[in-house]
Amino acid sequence: MSYHPHGTPSFRNLIIRPMWITLKTALRTVPFLGKLSFLKSGYHAQPADMVDPETAKRVGKNHPSSGQKFSADRETSQIMPFVERPVTVMYPYERLEDLEPWLFVPGNYNGRIGVIWETCTACKACVRACPNDCLHMTSEVRVNVLDTAEEGDKWHGYGGEIEVGGLAARPREDFHEIEENHDLVNDHEPAPQQYDFGEIIDLSGEMATVRWTDGSGQENVDLQSIKPAEEDIVSGRIDLGRCMFCGLCMEACPFESFFMTNEYDGMSGFTRQDLWMDADRTRVLPAVHQERVDMELAKRAQKEIDKRARKAAKAEA
């Protein structure tokens, strides 16, 4: 599945768009005509400092590389500045999404591994399938997939129970805005958390006393406004230094919790420790594969309904 609209197979993306890109590239080499604004779309106006802060400190201000600016399309000659040619995008100083809209990562690109923790059961199928032993189990505080159902659904309430000493989660005010605004392809950072987590200190009627883990202190909240949370073991820590992006973990997952994203940032570093991705870096919002989350929700809910039915029948017998 492609995460970019230009990566969806269609007549426009397969025929019209490549022809238009080829035409624009050819027109850029024509004197004077190549300077027309509709041919550039800001592609040439993307300066990037090619020296990072650490290198600048090491080489000093008088080094020839310091202060130099380059753009994605460099002039081939000072005498004929209107003749330009496209060159390799100079990552990480330049990015595909910062240039023209038709520059994007293909939909079948195996980038950073993403995991939907809400459907992960820690069955270790991914760990056993990994040929390079780069997947490791860790703990992650999360909301049970059964508790993500809205009140009124037939499977609502079949998740965990709120109890003293347990964990609670409160959806943030911008819960839906986080799903809509987070771009899996272009946001090169951990997925934002949609819940505030806390420990339940006391229960009194329809109220609960919760100590929030973010340091904001204790607060009395309505039981209807929080969901039970749990700290589960998940395949959360991934060593990208050993990963060969074969996708076997994705194929082995029986719940389709694992998949390869299009996100390419953060997969390099100066030390091996920089290549260890913890659970917060691999967690992906359930909205990315919402249909799969709903299927898992219905399956687990039906399992819980059958379990309670058998328990009731056994009690009556």
TORMAR-309656 format. One record per residue (C-alpha): residue in three letters; z, y, x. Coordinates in steps of 0.5 Angstrom, whole numbers, always signed. Example, Ala and Ser with C-alpha at 12.3 -4.5 7.8 and 13.67 -1.06 7.14 Angstrom:
// TORMAR-309656
site rest = ALA	pz = +16	py = -9	px = +25
site rest = SER	pz = +14	py = -2	px = +27
// end
This chain:
// TORMAR-309656
site rest = MET	pz = +0	py = +0	px = +0
site rest = SER	pz = -2	py = +7	px = +3
site rest = TYR	pz = +3	py = +12	px = +3
site rest = HIS	pz = -2	py = +18	px = +4
site rest = PRO	pz = -7	py = +20	px = -2
site rest = HIS	pz = -13	py = +20	px = +3
site rest = GLY	pz = -11	py = +13	px = +5
site rest = THR	pz = -13	py = +10	px = -2
site rest = PRO	pz = -19	py = +7	px = -2
site rest = SER	pz = -24	py = +11	px = -6
site rest = PHE	pz = -31	py = +13	px = -6
site rest = ARG	pz = -29	py = +20	px = -4
site rest = ASN	pz = -24	py = +17	px = +2
site rest = LEU	pz = -29	py = +12	px = +4
site rest = ILE	pz = -36	py = +16	px = +3
site rest = ILE	pz = -35	py = +24	px = +2
site rest = ARG	pz = -29	py = +25	px = +6
site rest = PRO	pz = -32	py = +22	px = +13
site rest = MET	pz = -39	py = +25	px = +12
site rest = TRP	pz = -35	py = +32	px = +11
site rest = ILE	pz = -31	py = +31	px = +17
site rest = THR	pz = -37	py = +29	px = +21
site rest = LEU	pz = -41	py = +36	px = +18
site rest = LYS	pz = -35	py = +40	px = +20
site rest = THR	pz = -34	py = +37	px = +27
site rest = ALA	pz = -41	py = +38	px = +28
site rest = LEU	pz = -41	py = +45	px = +26
site rest = ARG	pz = -36	py = +47	px = +30
site rest = THR	pz = -40	py = +47	px = +36
site rest = VAL	pz = -45	py = +52	px = +34
site rest = PRO	pz = -44	py = +58	px = +37
site rest = PHE	pz = -41	py = +64	px = +32
site rest = LEU	pz = -42	py = +59	px = +26
site rest = GLY	pz = -36	py = +55	px = +29
site rest = LYS	pz = -31	py = +61	px = +28
site rest = LEU	pz = -32	py = +61	px = +21
site rest = SER	pz = -25	py = +60	px = +18
site rest = PHE	pz = -27	py = +55	px = +13
site rest = LEU	pz = -29	py = +50	px = +19
site rest = LYS	pz = -22	py = +51	px = +22
site rest = SER	pz = -17	py = +51	px = +17
site rest = GLY	pz = -11	py = +53	px = +22
site rest = TYR	pz = -13	py = +47	px = +26
site rest = HIS	pz = -15	py = +51	px = +32
site rest = ALA	pz = -9	py = +56	px = +31
site rest = GLN	pz = -3	py = +51	px = +33
site rest = PRO	pz = +0	py = +53	px = +40
site rest = ALA	pz = +5	py = +48	px = +43
site rest = ASP	pz = +9	py = +49	px = +49
site rest = MET	pz = +7	py = +43	px = +53
site rest = VAL	pz = +14	py = +43	px = +57
site rest = ASP	pz = +20	py = +41	px = +54
site rest = PRO	pz = +27	py = +44	px = +55
site rest = GLU	pz = +29	py = +39	px = +60
site rest = THR	pz = +23	py = +39	px = +64
site rest = ALA	pz = +23	py = +46	px = +64
site rest = LYS	pz = +30	py = +46	px = +67
site rest = ARG	pz = +28	py = +41	px = +72
site rest = VAL	pz = +21	py = +45	px = +75
site rest = GLY	pz = +24	py = +52	px = +74
site rest = LYS	pz = +20	py = +58	px = +71
site rest = ASN	pz = +15	py = +59	px = +77
site rest = HIS	pz = +12	py = +52	px = +76
site rest = PRO	pz = +5	py = +53	px = +73
site rest = SER	pz = +6	py = +48	px = +67
site rest = SER	pz = +12	py = +53	px = +65
site rest = GLY	pz = +9	py = +58	px = +59
site rest = GLN	pz = +3	py = +55	px = +59
site rest = LYS	pz = +0	py = +54	px = +51
site rest = PHE	pz = -5	py = +49	px = +49
site rest = SER	pz = -8	py = +48	px = +42
site rest = ALA	pz = -11	py = +42	px = +39
site rest = ASP	pz = -18	py = +44	px = +40
site rest = ARG	pz = -19	py = +47	px = +47
site rest = GLU	pz = -24	py = +52	px = +49
site rest = THR	pz = -29	py = +48	px = +54
site rest = SER	pz = -31	py = +55	px = +58
site rest = GLN	pz = -28	py = +62	px = +58
site rest = ILE	pz = -35	py = +64	px = +58
site rest = MET	pz = -37	py = +61	px = +52
site rest = PRO	pz = -30	py = +61	px = +48
site rest = PHE	pz = -34	py = +59	px = +41
site rest = VAL	pz = -36	py = +52	px = +44
site rest = GLU	pz = -30	py = +48	px = +42
site rest = ARG	pz = -29	py = +40	px = +42
site rest = PRO	pz = -23	py = +36	px = +39
site rest = VAL	pz = -18	py = +33	px = +44
site rest = THR	pz = -13	py = +28	px = +43
site rest = VAL	pz = -7	py = +30	px = +39
site rest = MET	pz = -2	py = +31	px = +44
site rest = TYR	pz = +4	py = +28	px = +41
site rest = PRO	pz = +10	py = +30	px = +41
site rest = TYR	pz = +8	py = +37	px = +42
site rest = GLU	pz = +3	py = +37	px = +36
site rest = ARG	pz = +3	py = +32	px = +30
site rest = LEU	pz = -2	py = +29	px = +26
site rest = GLU	pz = +1	py = +32	px = +19
site rest = ASP	pz = +1	py = +39	px = +23
site rest = LEU	pz = -6	py = +39	px = +24
site rest = GLU	pz = -12	py = +38	px = +19
site rest = PRO	pz = -10	py = +34	px = +12
site rest = TRP	pz = -15	py = +29	px = +14
site rest = LEU	pz = -11	py = +27	px = +20
site rest = PHE	pz = -6	py = +22	px = +18
site rest = VAL	pz = -3	py = +15	px = +19
site rest = PRO	pz = -7	py = +9	px = +16
site rest = GLY	pz = -4	py = +6	px = +11
site rest = ASN	pz = -4	py = -1	px = +15
site rest = TYR	pz = +0	py = +2	px = +21
site rest = ASN	pz = +6	py = -2	px = +23
site rest = GLY	pz = +11	py = +4	px = +24
site rest = ARG	pz = +18	py = +4	px = +24
site rest = ILE	pz = +22	py = -2	px = +20
site rest = GLY	pz = +25	py = +1	px = +13
site rest = VAL	pz = +30	py = -3	px = +9
site rest = ILE	pz = +32	py = -2	px = +2
site rest = TRP	pz = +40	py = -4	px = +3
site rest = GLU	pz = +41	py = -4	px = -5
site rest = THR	pz = +37	py = -11	px = -5
site rest = CYS	pz = +39	py = -13	px = +2
site rest = THR	pz = +43	py = -20	px = +1
site rest = ALA	pz = +45	py = -21	px = +8
site rest = CYS	pz = +41	py = -28	px = +8
site rest = LYS	pz = +39	py = -27	px = +15
site rest = ALA	pz = +32	py = -29	px = +14
site rest = CYS	pz = +29	py = -24	px = +18
site rest = VAL	pz = +34	py = -25	px = +24
site rest = ARG	pz = +32	py = -32	px = +24
site rest = ALA	pz = +24	py = -30	px = +23
site rest = CYS	pz = +24	py = -25	px = +29
site rest = PRO	pz = +21	py = -28	px = +35
site rest = ASN	pz = +24	py = -23	px = +40
site rest = ASP	pz = +31	py = -23	px = +37
site rest = CYS	pz = +31	py = -15	px = +36
site rest = LEU	pz = +35	py = -15	px = +29
site rest = HIS	pz = +42	py = -15	px = +29
site rest = MET	pz = +47	py = -15	px = +23
site rest = THR	pz = +52	py = -9	px = +22
site rest = SER	pz = +56	py = -6	px = +16
site rest = GLU	pz = +53	py = -1	px = +11
site rest = VAL	pz = +57	py = +2	px = +5
site rest = ARG	pz = +52	py = +2	px = -1
site rest = VAL	pz = +52	py = +2	px = -8
site rest = ASN	pz = +51	py = -5	px = -11
site rest = VAL	pz = +44	py = -5	px = -14
site rest = LEU	pz = +47	py = -7	px = -21
site rest = ASP	pz = +51	py = -1	px = -21
site rest = THR	pz = +44	py = +3	px = -20
site rest = ALA	pz = +42	py = +2	px = -27
site rest = GLU	pz = +43	py = +8	px = -32
site rest = GLU	pz = +48	py = +7	px = -38
site rest = GLY	pz = +45	py = +4	px = -44
site rest = ASP	pz = +41	py = -1	px = -40
site rest = LYS	pz = +42	py = -8	px = -42
site rest = TRP	pz = +44	py = -10	px = -35
site rest = HIS	pz = +49	py = -4	px = -34
site rest = GLY	pz = +56	py = -6	px = -32
site rest = TYR	pz = +54	py = -12	px = -29
site rest = GLY	pz = +56	py = -10	px = -22
site rest = GLY	pz = +62	py = -9	px = -18
site rest = GLU	pz = +69	py = -6	px = -21
site rest = ILE	pz = +73	py = +0	px = -20
site rest = GLU	pz = +79	py = -2	px = -17
site rest = VAL	pz = +85	py = +1	px = -13
site rest = GLY	pz = +83	py = +0	px = -5
site rest = GLY	pz = +76	py = -1	px = -7
site rest = LEU	pz = +70	py = +4	px = -5
site rest = ALA	pz = +67	py = +9	px = -10
site rest = ALA	pz = +60	py = +13	px = -10
site rest = ARG	pz = +59	py = +19	px = -14
site rest = PRO	pz = +51	py = +21	px = -15
site rest = ARG	pz = +50	py = +28	px = -12
site rest = GLU	pz = +48	py = +34	px = -16
site rest = ASP	pz = +41	py = +33	px = -13
site rest = PHE	pz = +40	py = +26	px = -13
site rest = HIS	pz = +33	py = +26	px = -16
site rest = GLU	pz = +31	py = +32	px = -12
site rest = ILE	pz = +33	py = +28	px = -6
site rest = GLU	pz = +28	py = +22	px = -8
site rest = GLU	pz = +22	py = +27	px = -10
site rest = ASN	pz = +23	py = +32	px = -3
site rest = HIS	pz = +24	py = +26	px = +2
site rest = ASP	pz = +17	py = +24	px = +5
site rest = LEU	pz = +17	py = +17	px = +8
site rest = VAL	pz = +11	py = +19	px = +13
site rest = ASN	pz = +13	py = +26	px = +15
site rest = ASP	pz = +20	py = +27	px = +15
site rest = HIS	pz = +22	py = +24	px = +22
site rest = GLU	pz = +29	py = +23	px = +21
site rest = PRO	pz = +34	py = +19	px = +17
site rest = ALA	pz = +33	py = +18	px = +10
site rest = PRO	pz = +38	py = +23	px = +6
site rest = GLN	pz = +44	py = +19	px = +3
site rest = GLN	pz = +44	py = +20	px = -5
site rest = TYR	pz = +52	py = +19	px = -6
site rest = ASP	pz = +58	py = +21	px = -4
site rest = PHE	pz = +63	py = +15	px = -2
site rest = GLY	pz = +70	py = +15	px = -2
site rest = GLU	pz = +76	py = +10	px = -3
site rest = ILE	pz = +80	py = +10	px = -9
site rest = ILE	pz = +87	py = +11	px = -9
site rest = ASP	pz = +90	py = +11	px = -16
site rest = LEU	pz = +87	py = +9	px = -23
site rest = SER	pz = +90	py = +12	px = -29
site rest = GLY	pz = +87	py = +11	px = -36
site rest = GLU	pz = +80	py = +14	px = -35
site rest = MET	pz = +81	py = +18	px = -29
site rest = ALA	pz = +81	py = +16	px = -22
site rest = THR	pz = +84	py = +19	px = -15
site rest = VAL	pz = +79	py = +19	px = -10
site rest = ARG	pz = +79	py = +20	px = -2
site rest = TRP	pz = +72	py = +22	px = +0
site rest = THR	pz = +70	py = +20	px = +7
site rest = ASP	pz = +67	py = +26	px = +8
site rest = GLY	pz = +73	py = +30	px = +10
site rest = SER	pz = +74	py = +34	px = +3
site rest = GLY	pz = +80	py = +31	px = +1
site rest = GLN	pz = +83	py = +28	px = -5
site rest = GLU	pz = +80	py = +29	px = -12
site rest = ASN	pz = +81	py = +27	px = -19
site rest = VAL	pz = +75	py = +25	px = -22
site rest = ASP	pz = +73	py = +22	px = -29
site rest = LEU	pz = +71	py = +14	px = -28
site rest = GLN	pz = +64	py = +15	px = -32
site rest = SER	pz = +62	py = +20	px = -26
site rest = ILE	pz = +63	py = +15	px = -21
site rest = LYS	pz = +60	py = +8	px = -19
site rest = PRO	pz = +63	py = +2	px = -15
site rest = ALA	pz = +61	py = +2	px = -8
site rest = GLU	pz = +62	py = -4	px = -3
site rest = GLU	pz = +61	py = -5	px = +5
site rest = ASP	pz = +56	py = -10	px = +6
site rest = ILE	pz = +54	py = -14	px = +12
site rest = VAL	pz = +46	py = -12	px = +13
site rest = SER	pz = +41	py = -13	px = +18
site rest = GLY	pz = +42	py = -6	px = +20
site rest = ARG	pz = +41	py = -5	px = +27
site rest = ILE	pz = +34	py = -6	px = +30
site rest = ASP	pz = +32	py = -6	px = +38
site rest = LEU	pz = +25	py = -3	px = +38
site rest = GLY	pz = +25	py = -4	px = +45
site rest = ARG	pz = +24	py = -11	px = +44
site rest = CYS	pz = +20	py = -11	px = +37
site rest = MET	pz = +13	py = -12	px = +37
site rest = PHE	pz = +12	py = -10	px = +30
site rest = CYS	pz = +9	py = -16	px = +28
site rest = GLY	pz = +12	py = -16	px = +21
site rest = LEU	pz = +15	py = -23	px = +21
site rest = CYS	pz = +21	py = -20	px = +18
site rest = MET	pz = +18	py = -17	px = +12
site rest = GLU	pz = +14	py = -23	px = +11
site rest = ALA	pz = +21	py = -27	px = +11
site rest = CYS	pz = +25	py = -23	px = +7
site rest = PRO	pz = +25	py = -26	px = +0
site rest = PHE	pz = +27	py = -20	px = -4
site rest = GLU	pz = +22	py = -15	px = +0
site rest = SER	pz = +27	py = -11	px = +2
site rest = PHE	pz = +24	py = -11	px = +9
site rest = PHE	pz = +17	py = -7	px = +10
site rest = MET	pz = +14	py = -3	px = +15
site rest = THR	pz = +13	py = +4	px = +14
site rest = ASN	pz = +8	py = +9	px = +17
site rest = GLU	pz = +13	py = +13	px = +20
site rest = TYR	pz = +12	py = +13	px = +28
site rest = ASP	pz = +17	py = +18	px = +31
site rest = GLY	pz = +23	py = +16	px = +34
site rest = MET	pz = +20	py = +10	px = +37
site rest = SER	pz = +21	py = +12	px = +44
site rest = GLY	pz = +26	py = +15	px = +49
site rest = PHE	pz = +28	py = +15	px = +56
site rest = THR	pz = +33	py = +9	px = +56
site rest = ARG	pz = +34	py = +3	px = +52
site rest = GLN	pz = +40	py = +5	px = +48
site rest = ASP	pz = +35	py = +11	px = +45
site rest = LEU	pz = +31	py = +5	px = +42
site rest = TRP	pz = +37	py = +2	px = +38
site rest = MET	pz = +36	py = +4	px = +31
site rest = ASP	pz = +43	py = +4	px = +27
site rest = ALA	pz = +43	py = +3	px = +19
site rest = ASP	pz = +42	py = +10	px = +17
site rest = ARG	pz = +36	py = +10	px = +21
site rest = THR	pz = +33	py = +4	px = +18
site rest = ARG	pz = +35	py = +5	px = +11
site rest = VAL	pz = +30	py = +7	px = +6
site rest = LEU	pz = +31	py = +11	px = -1
site rest = PRO	pz = +30	py = +5	px = -7
site rest = ALA	pz = +25	py = +10	px = -10
site rest = VAL	pz = +20	py = +8	px = -5
site rest = HIS	pz = +19	py = +1	px = -8
site rest = GLN	pz = +23	py = +3	px = -14
site rest = GLU	pz = +19	py = -3	px = -18
site rest = ARG	pz = +22	py = -8	px = -13
site rest = VAL	pz = +29	py = -5	px = -14
site rest = ASP	pz = +28	py = -6	px = -22
site rest = MET	pz = +26	py = -13	px = -21
site rest = GLU	pz = +32	py = -15	px = -17
site rest = LEU	pz = +36	py = -11	px = -22
site rest = ALA	pz = +34	py = -15	px = -28
site rest = LYS	pz = +34	py = -22	px = -24
site rest = ARG	pz = +41	py = -21	px = -21
site rest = ALA	pz = +43	py = -18	px = -28
site rest = GLN	pz = +41	py = -24	px = -32
site rest = LYS	pz = +44	py = -29	px = -26
site rest = GLU	pz = +51	py = -25	px = -28
site rest = ILE	pz = +50	py = -26	px = -35
site rest = ASP	pz = +49	py = -33	px = -35
site rest = LYS	pz = +55	py = -34	px = -30
site rest = ARG	pz = +59	py = -30	px = -36
site rest = ALA	pz = +56	py = -34	px = -41
site rest = ARG	pz = +58	py = -41	px = -38
site rest = LYS	pz = +65	py = -38	px = -36
site rest = ALA	pz = +66	py = -36	px = -43
site rest = ALA	pz = +64	py = -43	px = -46
site rest = LYS	pz = +68	py = -47	px = -41
site rest = ALA	pz = +74	py = -43	px = -44
site rest = GLU	pz = +73	py = -44	px = -51
site rest = ALA	pz = +72	py = -52	px = -49
// end
